[in-house]
Amino acid sequence: MAVEILKQQASSQPVAGNGRVGRTRDAIVASAFALAAAGEVAPIVRDVAKMAGVSARTVFQHFSDTAELYVAVLARMFAGLFADVPELGMSLPLAARLSLVVDQDANRYERLLPMWAFIGMLQRRSTTAADMMVQLYTTNHANLGRWFDRELAGLSAEARERTLNALALALAPESWVMLRQRLGLTTDQARDELHFVVNALLNGSANRR
């Protein structure tokens, strides 16, 4: 299952453990995560250390640099976003599957929204973070192919791939950011727009058979 790859990607980061060292590391990551979730694009080590109740020197005893710390934050975010992701019922009618997919992505990306500037910064600094985001897009593309296989099955290989790419673009995190931050839509309005676009793409592909 494609989502398992993302879970493995997140779990490949160092695990805190239960000892004092592990608890300290976990407190540092949690503090950096809280600052990023509050809108900090690049949480300052001094602030992270203060929130975690440690010194800045202790932070660098656990992480070689801020990029490594930020990657641990991204891994924690992914672990939260993709934990216990429910499987969609492939036998459900299209309308039900469409609503489930849009709702799932809207809820996920709304949680990601406050950290989007942080994620953009981190991708430029860390190839590990960039690879994790690529895996997010790859997983999304693969899942869409499974979830809407019945609707795409009758298309030519080229038409299927183009429709899948369009669906993946519509349901990418950037689309949610644009709807919510650039266009200023409410969560319900943004969700409705995504539902409209995905429905139009799938119906359009059906009409091209």
BAFI-3210 file (N, C-alpha, C; in Angstrom, 3 decimals, decimal comma, padded with zeros to 6 digits):
// residues 209
n [1|2|3|4|5|6|7|8|9|10|11|12|13|14|15|16|17|18|19|20|21|22|23|24|25|26|27|28|29|30|31|32|33|34|35|36|37|38|39|40|41|42|43|44|45|46|47|48|49|50|51|52|53|54|55|56|57|58|59|60|61|62|63|64|65|66|67|68|69|70|71|72|73|74|75|76|77|78|79|80|81|82|83|84|85|86|87|88|89|90|91|92|93|94|95|96|97|98|99|100|101|102|103|104|105|106|107|108|109|110|111|112|113|114|115|116|117|118|119|120|121|122|123|124|125|126|127|128|129|130|131|132|133|134|135|136|137|138|139|140|141|142|143|144|145|146|147|148|149|150|151|152|153|154|155|156|157|158|159|160|161|162|163|164|165|166|167|168|169|170|171|172|173|174|175|176|177|178|179|180|181|182|183|184|185|186|187|188|189|190|191|192|193|194|195|196|197|198|199|200|201|202|203|204|205|206|207|208|209]
n.u [000,845|000,568|000,586|001,945|004,615|005,144|004,733|006,842|008,928|008,790|009,168|011,758|013,371|015,429|014,398|013,006|012,934|012,755|014,419|016,352|017,878|016,411|013,956|014,721|015,492|013,032|011,542|012,826|012,302|009,499|009,148|010,268|008,506|006,095|006,638|006,989|004,425|003,076|003,639|006,271|008,848|011,498|012,342|014,102|017,037|017,565|015,003|013,719|015,195|014,643|011,872|011,890|013,189|015,942|019,458|020,891|023,187|022,687|020,735|022,269|023,777|022,160|021,340|022,937|022,757|020,460|018,931|018,802|017,327|014,944|014,123|013,468|011,245|009,544|009,259|007,837|005,492|004,550|004,171|002,006|000,069|-000,348|-000,912|-002,878|-004,506|-007,538|-008,691|-010,152|-013,371|-013,390|-015,572|-017,527|-019,913|-019,056|-019,529|-019,471|-016,862|-015,411|-016,117|-015,028|-012,264|-011,703|-012,468|-010,674|-008,151|-008,506|-008,819|-006,336|-004,520|-005,305|-004,378|-001,721|-001,342|-000,531|002,175|003,269|005,032|007,305|007,812|008,377|010,749|012,387|012,550|014,209|016,572|017,223|017,882|016,819|014,352|013,159|012,990|011,144|008,851|008,505|007,860|005,398|003,855|004,107|002,887|000,289|-000,455|-000,359|-002,312|-004,631|-004,870|-005,619|-007,973|-009,752|-009,871|-011,826|-013,159|-011,137|-010,333|-011,225|-009,859|-007,348|-003,819|-002,342|-004,338|-005,297|-003,053|-002,727|-005,119|-004,852|-002,597|-003,700|-005,636|-003,945|-002,623|-004,735|-005,358|-003,109|-001,013|-000,331|-002,493|-004,509|-003,345|-003,351|-006,128|-006,973|-005,180|-004,288|-006,600|-008,331|-010,471|-012,946|-012,664|-014,769|-015,629|-013,303|-013,118|-015,437|-014,750|-012,608|-013,961|-015,683|-013,825|-012,453|-014,584|-015,361|-013,093|-013,085|-015,576|-015,158|-013,145|-014,552|-016,280|-014,572|-014,107]
n.v [-001,195|002,202|004,331|003,286|003,600|006,269|006,294|004,656|006,245|008,384|007,009|006,229|008,140|009,055|007,482|008,627|007,212|005,908|006,665|009,136|010,629|010,154|011,320|013,977|014,593|014,211|016,253|018,467|018,206|018,332|020,943|022,481|021,707|022,774|025,522|025,792|025,066|027,201|029,085|029,876|030,278|029,467|028,142|029,455|028,297|029,090|029,767|027,312|025,755|027,057|026,616|023,873|023,526|023,256|023,814|025,740|024,516|021,878|021,230|021,065|018,922|016,854|017,187|017,711|020,044|022,787|022,015|019,213|018,964|020,179|018,380|016,226|017,313|017,507|014,779|014,018|015,412|014,130|011,582|012,058|012,918|010,726|008,585|005,817|005,972|005,626|002,980|003,429|002,392|000,467|-000,421|001,411|003,848|006,278|008,982|008,809|007,872|009,988|012,129|011,186|011,111|013,834|015,017|013,739|014,648|017,425|017,770|016,846|018,614|021,022|020,882|020,946|023,458|025,828|025,322|025,529|027,447|026,922|024,288|024,760|026,263|024,326|022,317|023,517|023,565|020,970|017,874|015,506|016,244|017,263|014,926|013,515|015,024|014,648|011,964|012,153|013,313|011,310|009,154|010,157|010,295|007,569|006,498|007,800|006,607|004,039|004,480|005,536|003,705|002,288|004,292|005,209|003,082|002,524|004,257|005,298|004,583|006,962|008,939|008,151|008,588|011,353|012,282|011,331|012,809|015,358|015,113|014,615|017,036|018,775|017,857|018,330|019,563|022,249|023,248|023,426|025,325|027,535|027,941|028,465|030,403|032,179|032,782|033,176|031,596|029,996|027,003|025,279|026,350|026,003|023,246|022,601|023,626|021,982|019,553|020,092|020,449|017,952|016,228|017,238|016,622|013,799|013,194|014,373|012,745|010,396|011,089|011,193|008,684]
n.w [000,000|-000,886|000,966|003,096|002,494|003,017|005,766|006,529|005,665|007,446|009,843|009,572|010,574|013,431|016,435|019,472|021,965|025,383|027,461|029,339|027,507|025,177|025,908|026,148|023,522|022,275|023,463|022,402|019,638|019,745|020,665|018,590|016,601|017,585|017,399|014,631|013,798|014,782|012,975|012,606|010,365|010,353|013,037|015,797|017,379|019,989|020,925|020,635|022,420|024,843|025,106|025,303|027,629|027,845|027,116|024,392|023,546|024,239|022,380|020,031|020,663|020,174|017,556|014,473|013,026|012,322|010,139|010,294|012,632|011,808|009,837|011,428|012,628|010,391|009,862|012,130|011,679|009,335|010,392|012,060|010,208|008,556|010,123|010,904|008,556|006,946|004,821|001,655|000,576|-002,174|-003,502|-003,232|-004,492|-007,052|-006,239|-003,446|-002,970|-004,060|-002,364|000,048|-000,549|-001,103|001,335|003,093|002,148|002,394|005,171|006,038|004,750|005,792|008,373|007,811|006,773|008,429|008,582|006,112|004,948|006,423|005,562|002,855|003,056|004,254|002,318|000,465|001,814|002,599|001,197|002,069|003,207|000,889|-000,603|000,968|000,560|-002,176|-002,107|-000,883|-002,947|-004,879|-003,604|-003,343|-006,055|-006,760|-005,051|-005,949|-008,436|-007,655|-006,187|-008,041|-010,065|-011,493|-012,936|-014,554|-016,008|-018,621|-020,275|-022,652|-022,292|-022,309|-021,922|-019,432|-017,780|-018,073|-016,971|-014,359|-013,571|-013,627|-011,612|-009,421|-009,316|-008,715|-006,175|-004,670|-001,976|-002,474|-003,911|-001,992|-000,322|-002,051|-002,421|000,202|001,326|-000,725|-002,230|-000,184|000,736|002,808|004,839|004,180|001,729|000,194|000,232|-001,197|-003,702|-004,452|-004,577|-006,729|-008,856|-008,970|-009,496|-011,998|-013,523|-013,465|-014,619|-017,070|-018,093|-018,395|-020,455|-022,568|-023,477]
ca.u [000,000|001,459|000,704|002,918|005,930|005,281|004,898|008,199|009,823|008,793|009,707|013,188|014,075|015,776|013,321|013,450|013,165|012,130|015,389|016,483|018,339|015,271|012,965|015,249|015,374|011,618|011,123|013,386|011,519|008,144|009,204|010,455|007,244|005,103|006,989|006,679|002,964|002,601|003,951|007,688|009,406|012,763|012,437|015,438|017,474|017,390|013,592|013,444|015,817|013,905|010,596|012,156|013,801|017,341|020,326|021,133|024,241|022,066|020,072|023,265|024,274|021,213|021,186|024,163|022,436|019,013|018,274|018,512|016,216|013,723|013,700|012,789|009,928|008,756|008,934|006,766|004,279|004,082|003,679|000,674|-000,859|-000,601|-001,200|-004,240|-005,275|-008,501|-008,782|-011,423|-014,068|-013,341|-016,880|-018,462|-020,202|-018,085|-019,794|-019,023|-015,398|-014,932|-016,266|-014,073|-010,919|-011,597|-012,513|-009,436|-007,061|-008,782|-008,507|-004,887|-003,807|-005,628|-003,438|-000,395|-001,341|000,301|003,583|003,632|006,237|008,392|008,089|009,034|012,120|013,133|012,831|015,346|017,772|017,482|017,446|015,979|013,005|012,639|012,630|009,931|007,723|008,302|007,155|004,006|003,192|004,074|001,865|-001,003|-000,712|-000,643|-003,598|-005,704|-005,024|-006,359|-009,309|-010,630|-009,477|-012,989|-013,460|-010,006|-009,977|-011,535|-009,086|-006,046|-002,746|-001,991|-005,442|-005,334|-001,963|-003,000|-006,190|-004,262|-001,751|-004,583|-006,209|-002,888|-002,388|-005,873|-005,362|-001,796|-001,071|-000,268|-003,841|-005,207|-002,729|-003,845|-007,536|-007,160|-004,375|-004,227|-007,959|-009,024|-011,709|-013,096|-012,395|-015,900|-015,587|-012,170|-013,500|-016,411|-014,039|-011,879|-014,961|-016,132|-012,749|-012,210|-015,759|-015,291|-012,024|-013,499|-016,649|-014,564|-012,435|-015,564|-016,843|-013,563|-013,942]
ca.v [000,000|003,336|005,160|002,679|004,140|007,515|005,952|004,155|007,388|009,111|006,177|006,028|009,129|008,522|007,401|009,230|006,232|006,222|007,142|010,588|011,184|010,113|012,309|015,302|014,740|014,343|017,588|019,428|018,090|018,822|022,404|023,005|021,458|023,752|026,829|025,752|025,042|028,542|029,971|030,200|029,694|028,822|028,280|029,756|027,312|029,662|029,639|025,879|025,303|027,631|025,921|022,484|023,516|022,837|024,852|025,648|023,524|020,553|021,005|020,645|017,608|015,881|017,428|018,301|021,411|023,028|021,256|017,877|019,137|020,460|017,133|015,449|017,938|017,086|013,365|013,958|015,884|013,053|010,489|012,445|013,035|009,462|007,523|005,273|006,449|004,582|002,540|003,750|001,247|000,530|-000,784|002,523|004,641|007,349|010,171|008,554|007,837|011,341|012,912|010,692|011,544|015,285|015,301|013,261|015,555|018,745|017,717|016,673|019,813|022,128|020,732|021,273|024,845|026,782|024,965|025,443|028,246|026,140|023,158|025,281|026,595|023,111|021,612|024,167|023,331|019,559|016,912|014,510|016,809|017,320|013,552|013,164|015,672|013,936|010,728|012,538|013,472|010,001|008,369|010,724|009,882|006,135|006,258|008,243|005,570|002,919|004,884|005,813|002,772|001,940|005,408|005,419|001,816|002,508|005,254|004,900|004,780|008,388|009,684|007,798|009,258|012,794|012,511|011,120|013,959|016,486|014,854|014,803|018,479|019,376|017,411|018,550|020,550|023,612|023,679|023,830|026,587|028,589|028,193|029,007|031,581|033,140|033,210|033,534|030,839|029,252|025,577|024,675|026,803|025,346|021,837|022,549|023,863|020,753|018,563|020,462|020,215|016,512|015,678|017,641|015,861|012,400|013,157|014,696|011,571|009,427|011,531|011,052|007,267]
ca.w [000,000|-001,079|002,161|003,991|002,176|003,759|007,173|006,687|005,502|008,711|010,917|009,364|011,365|014,751|017,419|020,725|023,023|026,668|028,438|029,503|026,232|024,269|026,321|025,817|022,072|021,953|023,895|021,442|018,397|020,026|020,773|017,236|015,902|018,068|016,843|013,198|013,679|015,121|011,856|012,513|009,143|010,731|014,494|016,302|018,357|021,329|021,295|020,767|023,671|025,972|025,230|025,697|028,955|027,745|026,573|022,952|023,367|024,294|021,090|019,049|021,043|019,618|016,122|013,944|012,610|012,369|009,070|010,820|013,577|011,052|009,183|012,475|012,762|009,231|010,066|013,128|011,017|008,471|011,238|012,513|009,092|007,885|011,087|010,876|007,406|006,595|003,432|001,023|000,022|-003,627|-004,057|-003,040|-005,691|-007,321|-005,430|-002,081|-002,977|-004,327|-001,130|001,031|-000,942|-000,916|002,774|003,696|001,802|002,959|006,607|006,168|004,324|006,705|009,485|007,294|006,287|009,174|008,464|004,703|004,705|007,027|004,683|001,670|003,432|004,550|001,066|-000,189|002,610|002,889|000,179|002,748|003,276|-000,475|-000,979|001,696|-000,106|-003,442|-001,778|-000,636|-004,233|-005,526|-002,908|-003,713|-007,432|-006,763|-004,386|-006,842|-009,448|-007,051|-005,738|-009,184|-011,120|-012,325|-013,833|-015,452|-016,656|-020,046|-021,004|-023,189|-021,316|-022,278|-021,322|-018,012|-017,087|-018,051|-016,001|-013,036|-013,271|-013,330|-010,289|-008,429|-009,218|-008,005|-004,778|-004,068|-000,882|-003,002|-004,316|-000,766|000,102|-002,931|-002,133|001,545|001,629|-001,835|-002,582|001,051|000,920|004,054|004,648|003,482|000,338|-000,464|000,068|-002,296|-004,958|-004,773|-004,966|-008,074|-009,822|-009,110|-010,158|-013,408|-014,168|-013,635|-015,595|-018,353|-018,594|-018,816|-021,731|-023,626|-023,858]
c.u [000,875|001,645|001,708|004,316|006,169|005,459|006,319|009,205|009,923|009,459|011,195|014,019|014,356|014,609|013,839|013,775|012,594|013,103|015,467|016,920|017,183|014,225|013,429|015,122|013,921|011,097|011,623|012,580|010,112|008,123|009,370|009,187|006,203|005,374|006,678|005,177|002,351|002,958|005,398|008,280|010,688|012,950|013,880|015,792|017,285|015,958|013,195|013,957|015,045|012,588|010,789|012,764|015,233|018,161|020,451|022,212|023,668|021,364|021,077|024,013|023,400|021,077|022,421|023,962|020,918|018,281|017,903|017,355|014,910|013,210|012,985|011,385|009,017|008,343|007,810|005,443|003,699|003,515|002,276|-000,340|-001,269|-000,793|-002,666|-005,094|-006,243|-008,441|-010,148|-012,051|-014,134|-014,696|-017,898|-018,743|-019,195|-018,295|-019,290|-017,509|-014,811|-014,993|-015,258|-012,658|-010,736|-011,586|-011,206|-008,289|-007,269|-008,432|-007,002|-004,160|-004,134|-004,701|-002,029|-000,239|-000,459|001,799|004,087|004,890|007,467|008,798|008,810|010,486|012,958|013,471|014,025|016,656|018,176|016,977|016,579|014,539|012,370|012,199|011,343|008,708|007,449|007,529|005,684|003,245|003,065|002,994|000,471|-001,405|-001,109|-002,002|-004,770|-005,950|-005,800|-007,805|-010,283|-010,308|-010,637|-013,284|-012,355|-009,719|-010,206|-010,745|-007,840|-004,984|-002,392|-003,068|-005,537|-004,269|-002,208|-004,095|-005,673|-003,383|-002,595|-005,226|-005,175|-002,575|-003,493|-005,846|-003,977|-001,924|-001,075|-001,638|-004,642|-004,661|-003,251|-005,288|-007,724|-006,427|-004,389|-005,612|-008,804|-010,327|-011,750|-012,798|-013,532|-015,915|-014,471|-012,474|-014,482|-015,731|-013,264|-012,836|-015,429|-015,081|-012,529|-013,371|-015,731|-014,225|-012,450|-014,627|-016,149|-013,829|-013,412|-016,134|-015,858|-013,363|-014,451]
c.v [001,238|004,172|004,581|003,216|005,430|007,251|005,465|005,294|008,167|008,296|005,908|007,070|008,559|008,570|007,873|008,186|006,723|006,750|008,656|011,260|011,234|011,149|013,729|015,577|014,968|015,730|018,651|019,417|018,652|020,343|023,044|022,836|022,500|025,130|026,885|025,790|026,393|029,556|030,381|029,497|028,931|029,009|028,449|028,774|027,822|029,508|028,181|025,370|025,803|026,896|024,495|022,388|023,017|024,022|024,679|024,620|022,115|020,223|020,460|019,384|016,497|016,008|018,162|019,734|021,573|022,247|019,858|017,933|019,341|019,218|016,239|015,996|017,500|015,625|013,215|014,401|014,784|011,899|010,788|012,461|011,683|008,297|007,108|005,867|005,351|004,224|002,921|002,478|001,341|000,232|000,347|003,223|005,778|008,545|010,009|008,535|009,224|012,198|012,489|011,170|013,033|015,634|014,907|014,225|016,946|018,790|017,640|017,977|021,020|022,067|021,137|022,764|025,799|026,546|025,024|026,247|027,535|024,990|023,622|025,626|025,334|022,336|022,210|023,867|021,877|018,657|015,822|014,986|016,876|015,945|013,109|013,789|015,034|012,645|010,991|012,637|012,131|009,111|008,846|010,259|008,409|005,825|006,677|007,216|004,375|003,295|005,095|004,906|002,456|003,025|005,608|004,213|001,835|003,487|004,642|005,186|006,263|009,209|009,394|008,552|010,773|013,116|012,348|012,302|015,174|016,334|015,100|016,282|019,155|019,053|017,471|019,569|021,984|024,137|024,143|025,161|027,739|028,952|028,906|030,328|032,616|033,682|033,540|032,809|030,217|027,778|024,905|025,078|026,116|023,878|021,691|022,738|022,621|019,668|018,826|020,105|018,723|015,845|015,991|016,852|014,425|012,276|013,455|013,504|010,504|009,797|011,385|009,605|007,020]
c.w [000,000|000,176|003,151|003,739|002,942|005,241|007,449|006,571|006,810|009,811|010,748|010,094|012,756|015,727|018,768|021,785|024,339|027,718|028,488|028,199|025,232|024,605|025,989|024,322|021,668|022,331|022,923|020,143|018,599|020,094|019,396|016,413|016,301|017,488|015,348|012,969|014,009|014,036|011,727|011,283|009,447|012,232|014,966|017,411|019,780|021,807|021,496|022,104|024,886|026,198|025,719|027,082|028,959|027,227|025,063|022,660|023,370|022,984|020,084|019,459|020,459|018,103|015,605|013,487|012,623|011,283|009,551|011,818|012,830|010,318|010,193|012,727|011,612|009,360|011,075|012,511|010,135|009,290|011,738|011,392|008,525|008,837|010,963|009,756|006,977|005,118|002,875|000,471|-001,487|-004,259|-003,921|-004,363|-005,835|-006,412|-004,004|-002,004|-003,171|-003,067|-000,072|000,725|-000,678|000,567|003,457|003,422|002,391|004,443|006,841|005,854|005,191|007,924|009,068|007,004|007,091|009,011|007,030|004,376|005,270|006,116|003,422|001,927|003,582|003,279|000,334|000,539|002,716|001,769|000,795|002,822|001,891|-000,944|-000,278|001,046|-001,464|-003,200|-001,480|-001,949|-004,960|-004,928|-003,292|-005,114|-007,486|-006,137|-005,266|-007,941|-008,933|-006,766|-006,896|-010,363|-012,053|-013,347|-014,879|-016,330|-018,168|-020,883|-021,620|-022,138|-021,185|-021,574|-019,822|-017,233|-017,004|-017,041|-014,583|-012,631|-012,901|-011,953|-009,191|-008,241|-008,418|-006,522|-004,144|-002,932|-001,383|-003,412|-003,105|-000,247|-000,743|-002,605|-000,802|001,775|000,518|-002,186|-001,360|001,277|002,306|003,789|003,879|002,013|-000,431|-000,729|-001,103|-003,647|-005,386|-005,260|-006,395|-009,125|-010,046|-009,828|-011,652|-014,158|-014,440|-014,649|-017,001|-018,955|-019,081|-020,196|-022,881|-024,044|-025,261]
res [m|a|v|e|i|l|k|q|q|a|s|s|q|p|v|a|g|n|g|r|v|g|r|t|r|d|a|i|v|a|s|a|f|a|l|a|a|a|g|e|v|a|p|i|v|r|d|v|a|k|m|a|g|v|s|a|r|t|v|f|q|h|f|s|d|t|a|e|l|y|v|a|v|l|a|r|m|f|a|g|l|f|a|d|v|p|e|l|g|m|s|l|p|l|a|a|r|l|s|l|v|v|d|q|d|a|n|r|y|e|r|l|l|p|m|w|a|f|i|g|m|l|q|r|r|s|t|t|a|a|d|m|m|v|q|l|y|t|t|n|h|a|n|l|g|r|w|f|d|r|e|l|a|g|l|s|a|e|a|r|e|r|t|l|n|a|l|a|l|a|l|a|p|e|s|w|v|m|l|r|q|r|l|g|l|t|t|d|q|a|r|d|e|l|h|f|v|v|n|a|l|l|n|g|s|a|n|r|r]
***
